[in-house]
Amino acid sequence: MSKKYVSTLLLLLMTATAWAQLDDYSQITSDGQVLDPTQRRSTADSLSTDKEIPKGIKAWTVDERFGDRREVALDTVSHMFMNSIFTTGLRGEYNTTGNLGSPRIHRIAIDRPLYQQFIFTQPYSYFITPVEEYHFTNTLSPFTNLTYNTCGDRTNGEDHLVAKYAVNAGRRLGFGFKFDYLYGRGYYSSQSSSHFNYTIHGSYLGDRYQAHLLLSTNHQKVAENGGINNDFYITHPESFSNSYQDSELPTVLNQNWNRNDNQHVFLSHRYSVGFKRKIPMTEDEIKARKFALAAQKDKEKRDAKEKKGKGDREDEDNQGGKQFAGRPDDAKVVGAESDIIDKEDGQRIAVNGKAEADSLLAQGRQAEEDTTWLKDEYVPVTSFIHTMKIDNYRRIYQAYETPTDYYAYTYYNIGELTGDSIYDKTQHLDVKNTLAISLLEGFNKWAKAGLKGFVTSDLRHFTLPDSLGGTNSYNDHNLSIGAQLSKTQGNTLHYNATVETWLSGDDAGQLKIDATADLNFPLFGDTVTLAASGFVYHQTPTFYFKHYHSRHYWWDNSLDKIIHTRIQGLFSYRKTHTTLRVAFDEIKNHTYLSQSYQIGADNERTGNTVKANQCGDAISLITASLTQDLSLGPLHWENVITWQKSTKADVLPVPDLNIYTNLYLRFRIARVLNCEMGADAYFFTKYYAPDYSPALGQYTVQEGDSRMKVGGYPILDAYANFQLKHTRFFVMMSHVNAGMGNREYFLTPHYPQNGRILRFGVSWNFFN
């Protein structure tokens, strides 16, 4: 192991130990959970005064259409932290072109998102965070998270830094930002990636008015190499007289780049009318209230001592005897008249003897216990909602060198674009507004479910090059209406059904119906969950399947609506850590991209073409997935096995079997250092996996005689995962089986995965 890796490991261990000694930052438990608001400590500053550091944070996501909040847990658990760095996903479920931040596609077809209007940013789902997955926050004190992972060196390494910050201005108003920078230099030639994101968020949570604001900008830049020139460099290196490093392997393309720049504005706000009611405080709220009362009492004592020090003892006694209006247990019998000062109006109450005085004091204390731990809750019976989303996209494909006859067609040669240079550019602006009215779930005995009605205006603008050196503009205004019926309260039954139909624009006649339901009931001391979901979509293909213009790809299609139906069931039993998911899809007029080319005797690529296709036949897709976790003392074994079957594999290819397994030991050192040491692996059977088109930046179905199967190769990682209070860190050797036996480690045709690499990662959470 090199000196650099040894020094880095020692630095991580020393840093974690130092952080563990700072009790001021102990808001993360040994299990990685953020402590509740009552978990705080007193420290002394340089003036020896008591300083309270409140600690507590809540996080939630926001529904893009209605702005509904859903509480989520912060990512503070060390388990699986080491796999969060991979573009291939937590369980290796994505195919990629190999590098950090490279384009990817999900191997489990039902887990792929539907195509958006601007398709070019979707392969970067590892880096781009959708609105509905962004975490808004409310915190008692400024909260900071720093996460960093690295491997390799300045020539071929990978670095990823994420910084998050959150702060509140009062109880209702919260702000924060996220900074995300990813730089993968790439272990193969012409493969680098550089991504940048900056996001600012704000939220206001009032009783009647609530608002969420999100502003973000993204930049993705990826060098495209078109894959290696000859797969035998990886699969059969012995067939070459020379030995090559990965970075020395010849690639199909050089000096080719894809760039995506996009900016986003999201605003969701609502005004509610309703009423207030008294409800019991939660246990955490009671603890926080008791803590606040104790702190207030301590402050009163300090103030009293300070006044005594100034010689105001007599004035203080007189003031207390005449105007005392404190808590009932601070009331006292005064003078020979045996009177008690009433808490409400300060008037004396005549009593006869000490017994009656004690009885009144006891009643006062009981009254306080009955009312102190209740709080006011505002019940929003009806809400008026407005959400606005503005997305601005620009995509550029630029190439300075292109092999001879690499492309089958050339559609224009204008000005600086003569020769082999390429500068394909397209832009898209989307402005969407939704107005909705929401009736609260259970607002009266005749309407137990929540009900929403909405209308959405969606204004879209696209630009594409024309054959004369200018641009073509496309404008479209779509208007849709819909309704949602939902039940989210209670612990047994929940359901949600949404219907939306389009009245005007290119999407006129489009229909979407979504439904989910889950039933939870106890069984043998634990909870069983039975869930079902499904949808029926009668959907217009998105813009770039109908129109796309570039120097070497060009189409203007008239496509039919896609009819897609899905039914899915889920069984989950927590006691045995078992989850079973079964789904059935039927798709008619499936729309997809296909790519074909020829590979010559000298491995040159020629005749490359990509087109948008539509399959009129009905395609059936069956999916079954089993998740089973087992444990025996410190030994844990986690497994996810997924089986898929497509009736038209040449149009919708999927692997028959996809497996993830993780075997590890979990233990604790010195009662403070949580450790996980083990190995995990993922594997899928061979199939004609989607190919990747550099000039389009999209995954495509393989066509022609050059089709290539990938799969049948396990990728194994060994790791040590640690958590020391609020600090998580890991050391990993990824792809430890590289070069052993079968060497076909391709997830995308002609794009090998990285070999054996030593990796480090660390994440801090702290309040300041």
N, C-alpha and C positions, 0 to 999 in steps of 0.2 A: 504494500500500500504506500503511495507516495507521501512525502512530507506534507504536501498541501492538504491531503485528505485527513491525515492525522491531526494537524493543527486545527483544521475546521471542526473536527469532531470534539476535540478538547475545548474549543471555544464554545460550542453549543452546550456541553456539559457544565462548564464554568458559568455560563450565562444563566442557565436554568437554575443552578444552585443559588446564585446570587438573587435571582428573582424570588426563589422560595423563601429567602430570609426577610423579604420585604412584606411584612404582614399588612401594610397599608393596601396591598393589591390582592388580598385574599378573597375577592368576590367570586372566584371560580372554585367550586368544590373539588375534592379529589376525584370525583366522577366526571368532572368537566362541565358541571351545570352552573349557570350564573346564579349567585345567591340572591335571595329575596331582599326587598327593601329594608328589612329589619336587621340584616346581617351587616353590622358596621362596628367600628371600634373608635375609642377616643385616643388621640395622640396629643402630645404636647409640642407646641412650637417653641421658637427660641425665647419667647417671653414667658414660658411656662404657663400659658393659658390653654384651656381645653379647646380642642378643635375637632368638630365632628365631621367625618367624611361619609356622607350617605352613599350607599351602594345598592344599586338595583336597576334593572333594565328590562323592558318589554319590547318585543319585536312582532311585527305582523306584516302580511302582504295585503295588497289591495286589488279587488276585482276590477279589470280594465273597463268593463261596461258600466257597472253601478257604483264602484268605489266601496263595495262592502269589504269590511276588514276580517281577516282570518289570522288568529294568533299562531305563531310558529316558534319553534325552539331555535335559539342561537346555535351556530355551528361551533361548539366548544368541546366536543367529545373527541378524544384522540383516536378512537376506533375508526379504522378506514381512512384516517387522515393522510396516510402515505399514498393512497391511490387517488386522492383528490387532485394530484398534480398532473394526471395523465389525460391527454386528449382522447384516449380510447375509453374513458369513463371509469367509474368506480369499480366496475366488474368486467372491464374489457369488452363492453357490449357494442362499441362503435368500430367501424372500419375507418382508417385514416391513411394519409399518404406518408406517415412516419414521424414527422417533426412535431415539436411542441407548438400548439396553436394552429395546426394545419387543418384543412377542410375535413369534415367527417360526416358519416351517415350511419344511422342506427341499423344494426343487423336484425333486430326484432321489429318486423314491419309495422305491427300495430302500435309501437311506441314512437314511430316517426311522426312529427307534426305535419299537419296539412300544409301544402304550399301557400306561402304568402304572396302578395302582389309583387314585392321586390324579392326575388328568389336568391339573389347573389350573396346576401348576408347569412342565409340559413345554414350553410355548412360550417359557420363559425359559432355554433351554439355553445361551444366550450367557453368562449370568451364573452359573448354578448348575453346580457341578462334581460329577459323580457320584463315588461312592467309588472306582470302578475307574479313574478318570482323575486322582485326586489324587496328588501327588508327595510320597512320604515321602523323608527325607534322612538321610545320614550324612556328617558333615563334620569335618575336622581342626581347624577354627577357626570361630568364629561367622560365618555367612554371611547377607548381607542383600541384598535386591533391592527397588528402588523403581521403579515404572513409572507414568508419568503422561502423559495426552494431553488436549488441550483445543482448543476452537474457539469462535468466537462471543463473546458478551458476557454480562453479567448477566441480560439479558432473554431471550435465545434460545439461549445457547451450550450446550456439552456439556463435561463434565469427568469423568474416570475415573482414580481413584488405586488402585493395588494395591501393598501392602507385604507382603513375605515375609521371614521370619526363621527360621534354623535353627541349632541348636547341639547339641553332643554332651557328655554327661557320661561320659567314658570311651569306649572303643572300641565298646561294644555298645549303649549307651543314647543315643537321640537324641530331641530335642524340636524343636518349631517352631510357627509360627503363620502364618496368612494373613489379612490385612485387605483387604477389597475394598469400595470405595465408588464408586458410579456415580450421577451426577446429570445428566439430560438435560432441560433446560428446554423444549426443543422449538421448532422454527421455525414451527410452526403452532399455532393456538389450542387450549387444553385438551388438551395432548399430553404433558405432563411425565412423567418417570419418575425414581424415586428408589429405588435398590437398595442394600442393605447386607448384607455377609457377614463373619462372623468365625469362623475355624476354628483349632482347636488339634490338633496331632497329636503322637504319641509312638510310639516303636518300641524294642523290645529284641530283639537278634539274638544269642542264645546258641547254643552247639552243640546243646544238647538242648531248650531252651525258647526259643520266639520268640513275640513278641506285637506287635500293631499296634492303636493306639487313635486314634479320630478323633471329635472333638466339634465340631459346627458349628451355627450359627444363621443363618437367612436371612430377610430382609424385602424384599418387592417391592411397590412402590406405583406404579400407573400411572394417569394421568388418561385417560379415554376420551372421544373427541370424535365417534365414529361416522363419521369421514370428512368430507370437505368437502361443503358443501351442493350444489355444482354443479361437475361436472368441467370445464366450459368455462372456469372461472377459470384452469385450468392449460393446457388444450389449445387454447383459442381466446380469449385475453385481449382480443383486438381487438374482440370482440363486445360488450364492456362500455364504457360511456361513462367510467367511473372506472377509475383504475389502483390496484391493491391490492398491498400488501406481503403476503408469505406469512402473517405473523402476523395480518393483518386479514381473511383469507378466512373467511367464515361457515362454521361447522361444524354438524353435525346435533345433537350433544349438548354440554352444558356441565354442570359440577359433577357429574360421574360418575367413580367411581374403582373400580379393582380392587385389593384388598390380599391378599397371601399372606404368612403367617408360618409358618415351619417350623423345627423343631429336629431334629437327627439325632445318634445315637450309634452308632458302629460299633466293634466289638471282634472281633479275630481272633487266636487264639493256638493254639499247638500244642506238644505234647511228643513228642520223637522218641527212639527207641532205635536203637542202631547200634554202630559201631566207629570207631576212629581209624586213619588211614593216613598215610604220608609221601608228599607230592607236591611237585614242583618249584615254586619261586616263579615268579611272572610277572616280566617284565622290570621293570615299575614297582615291584613289591615288592622286587626285588633292589636297585634304585637306592635305595629308601627304607631298606633294611637297611644298605647301605653308608654312607648318609648318617648313620644313627643310630650306627654303629660309629665313624665319624670324629668325630662330636660327642662321643661318650663318651670317646674318646681325648683330645680337646682338653680335656675337663673334667678328666680324670685329670692332664694336664700342669699345668693351672691349680692343681689341688689340691696337687700336688707342690711347685710354686713357692711357694704360700702357706705350706706346712709349713716349707720351707727358710727363708723369711723369719722364722719364729718360732724358729729355732735348733734345729730337730728333724732336721737332716740326718743325723746319726749314727744316731739311732733309726730313721729311715726306711730307711737302707741295711741295717741289721741285720734290720729287718722284711722287706725285700724279699729278702734272701739266704736267710732261713729259711722264709718262708711264701709265696713267690711262686707264684701259680697262674694266670698270665695266658695270653694267646694263644700258640700255638707259636712264632710269629716274634718274640716277646718273651723266650722262654727263652734262657738263655745258659750257656756253659761256666764252671764255678765252681771256683776254687782249683786247687791242684796235683794234686788227686785226679781231675781231668778227669771230673767227674760232671755229669749234667743233671737238673734237677728235673722229675719227671713231672707233667703237667698234672692228672691225675685225683686222685692221692692225696698229692701233695707229697713223695714219697719219691725218694731219689737213685737214678739208674741209672748203673752203672759202665760207662765206655767206654774204649776203648784208642786214644788219639790224636785229633787234630783231625778227620781224615777221617771217622771213625765218628760223631763228634759232629755234623758238618755233615750227614751222611746222615740221622741221626735227626731233626734239625731240618727237613730237606726233607720227610721223611715226615709230620711233624706238620702242616706247611703244606698238603701234599696232602690229608691227612685232613680238614682244616678246609674246603678247597675242595669236597670231596665231600659234606659234610654241612651246611655253613652255609646253603646256598641251598635247602634243603628245609624245608618247613613241615608242621605237623600239620593234617590235614583230618578233620573228623568226618563220617562217612557215615551219615545218618539212614535206616536200612533201613525202619523203620515209624514213621509219625507218627499221633498221635491229635489230631484237629482239632476246635475249637469256634469258630464265628463267631456273633455276635449283632448284630442291626441293629434299632434302634428309630427309627421315623420318626413325628413328630407334626406334623400339618398343620392349618392353619386358613385358610379363604378367605372373604372378605367382598366382596360387590358392593354399593356404596352410591351412591345417586343422590338429589340434592335437586331436580332439575328433569328432567322428561321431556316431550317434545312430545306434544300431544294426539293420541290414537289411534296412537301410535307402536307399541304392542304389540297383537297381535291378541286376546290373552286375559289376563284377570286372575283369579287363583285364590284370592286372599283379600284382604280389607281389614280389618285389625285394629289397633286402638289407634293408635299414632303412624304407622302405615303407610297411613292414609287419604290421599287425594289422590294426588300423583304421586311421593311419596318411595318409595325402595326400600332394603331392607336384607336382602339374601340372604346367609345364612351356612351354611357346612357345615364339618365337622371330620372328621378321619380319624387314627386311631392304628394303627400297624402294628408288631407285635413278632415278629421272625423269628429263629429259632435253628436252626443246622445242626450236626449231629454227623457227623464223617467219620473214616474210617480210610484212610490212604494207604500204599501199598507203593511203595518207591522204584523208579524206572526202572532196569533192569539190575541189580536186587539179587541175582539169580542167573542162571545160564546158561539156565534154562528159562523165565524170565519177563523178556524184554527190555524190555517196555513198563511204564510206570507205571500203577498201578491204584488207583482210589479208589472207595469205597462210602459213601453218605451218606443221612441221613434229615433232613428239614426240617419244622419246625413253624412255621406262619404264623398268628398270631392277629390278626384285623382288627376294627376298630370304626369305625363311621360314624355321623354324626348329620346329619339333614336336618330342615327345618321341616315341621310339619304344618299343616293348614288351620285349626286352632283357636288358633294362637299358640304352641304348644309345639314339641316336637321328637320325631322318630321316630329310634329307635336300631336299628342293624343290627350284629349280631355274627356272626362267621364264623371257624371254626378249620379250617384245611386242613393235612393231613399228606401229605407226599410222600416217596418213596424214589427213589434213582437210583444210577448208577455212571458212572465216567469211565475211559477207556482212552487213554493219551497217550504220545507219544514226542517229547521236546524236545531230547535230546542229539544231538550230531553235526552235521555241516554239509550232509548230502545230503538226507535224508528226515526229515520231521516229520509227525506226525498227531495228531489229537485227536477223540475221539468221546464224547458225553455223552448219556445217556438218563435221563429223569425222568418219573415217573408219579404221579398223585395218588390217594390212597386214601380220603380223607374230606373233608367240607366241600363248599361250593358248587362247588369245582373238581374234585370226584371224577370220575374217568374222563378227566381231562385228560392229554395225552401230549405230551412235547417230545423230539425227537431232533435233536442238532446234530453236525455233523462238519466237520472241516477237514483238509487235507493240503497239503504243499508239497514239491516236488522241486527241488533246486538242483544244477546241473552246469556245468562250465566250457565255454566256447565262444569261440574266437578271442580268447583272452586275457582274458576276463571271465566273469561268472557269469550264467546264465540261470535264472530262477525260473518254474516252472510250479506254480500253486496252484489248488486247488479247494475249495469250501465249499458247504454246503447244510444245509437243515433241513426237518423235517416237524413241524408244530405242529397238534395237535388241541386247541384252546384255548377256554376260556370267556371271553366278553366281560367286560371289567373293570366294576367296580361302577357307575360313573356312566353307563354306557350302559344299564344295567338299571333304575337308580333315580336320579331327580333331581327335587327339589322346590324351586321358587322362586316368587316372586310372579307371574311371567309365563311361565315354562316349567315343565312338569310332565309326568313320565312314569314309569310302572312297567311295564317290558317283560319279556316272557318270550322270551329269545333263544336260538338254537341255537349250538352250538359252531362256532368259526371253523376251517376247515381250510386251512392255508396251507403251501405247498410252494415251496422255492426251490433252484435249482441255479445255482452261479456258478463261472466259471473266470477265471483271471488269468494273463497272460503278461507277464513283465518281463525286459528286457535292459538292464543298466546301461550297457554300452558306448555304446549309441545313445540312452540316456535315453528308452526307449520302454516304455510300459505299456498293455496292452490288457485291458479287463475286459468280460465278457459274462455276463449273468444272465437267467434265465427264472423267473418267478413264476406260480403259479396259486393263486387265492384263491376259496374257496367260503364263502358266508355272510359276506362282507365287511361289517363293521360300521362305520358312519361317522355324523357329524353333518351335517345339512343345514339351510340357512337360506333363508327367502323373505320378501319384503316388496314393497310397491308404491311406486313413485316417481310422485308426482302432477305436475300441470302446473306447479306452483310449486316443484318439486323437494322437496316434503315427503315423508318416509318414513312409511308407515303399514302396519299389519297385520303387523308383524314377528313371526316365529315360528321357533323352533329345535326340532328333534326328532332322536331317535336312530333310525336306520334300519338295516336289514340286507338285503343283496342275496343272494338265494338262488342266482342264476346263478353259474357259474364265470367268473372274470375272469382273463384272461391278461395279463401285463405282460412285455415284452421290453426289456432295457436293454443298450446297448453304449457303452462309454466308451473313448476313446483319449487318452492323455497323451503328448505328444511335445515334448521340449526340444531346441532347436538352438542352436549357438554358433559364432561365427567371430571369433576373437580376443577383443576386449573386448565384442563385440556378442552379446547373448543374447536368445532368443525362446522363450517357454514357452507351451504351448497345452494346453487340456483341452476336448475335444469330446464331448458325450454325446447319444446318440439314445435316445428312449423311445417305446414304443407300447403303449397300453392298449386292450383290446378293448371296454371300457365306459367311455368318457371322461366320461359324465354321472355316473358313480359314483366313478371313480378318475381324475380329470383330471391330465394331465401335459403339459408342452410337448414337441413333437416333437424340438426341438433346443435344446441349452443349450451356450453357448460362453464360454470364458474365454481371454484372451490377454494376454500381458505381454511388452513389448519394452523392453529397457533396456541401458545401457552399464555395465560394471563395470570400475573402475580404482582406482588407489591414488595418493594425493597425499603427497609427502614420505616415502614408505615406511611411513607410520603410519596415515593416514586412508583407510579403505576406503570407496568411494563406489559407489552405484548410482543412476543417473538414467534415468528413462524414463516410460512410461505404460502403464497396463493398462486393460482394458475387459471387461465381461461383457454378454451378449446372450442372449435366448431368444425363441423364436417365440411368436406370440399363442395364447392358450388361455384357457378359462374357469377361471382360477386360483381357488383356495380363497378364499372371503370370510372376513371376521372378524366375530365376534359379541362386541360389547363386554359385554353382560350375562352372557355365559358365559365370556368370556376365552379362546375357542377358535376355531381355524380350521374352517370348515365348507364343504361342497359347496354351490354355488349352485343354487337352484331357482327356478322361476317365470319371469315375463316380464321381470324386471328384471336378468337375467344380463348380465354385462359381461366382455368379453375384455380381458386385459392382455398386455403384451409387445410385441415388435417394435421395441424402443427400446434402443439401446446406451447404457450409462453408462460414461463415460470419466474416469479419474483420472490426473493427472500428479504425479510425486513425485521427491524426492531423498532417498535413504536413506544414512545414514552410520554408521560404526563406528570409534571411536577407543579401542583397547584394550578396556577393559571397559565402555565407554559406547556405547549405541546411541541414535540420534535421527534424526528425519525431519522434512521439511517437505513438505506435500502440498496440492494444489488438487484437491479431490474434485468430481466431476460437472462438469468443465470445459465440457462441451457443453450445459449447461442453457440453455434459451432459444434454441437454434440449430435451426432447421428443425422436425422432428417434436418435439412437446413431451409425448408421452404417457408420462411417466416415473412409471407406477404399477406397483408389484409386487403390491399387493392392491387389489381394486376400491374406488375412491373414496378411497384413501389415497395421496396423492402422496409421492414421495421428496423429500428435501431438495435444494435447488438448489446453486449453486456456493458452496463453502465452503473457506476456507484453514484448514489444520489443522497442529498441531504435536504431537510426541510424543517422549518421552525415557525411557530405561531404564538404571539403574545396577545393576551387580553388583559387590560387594566383600566382602572378608573384613576383620574387625576384631578 
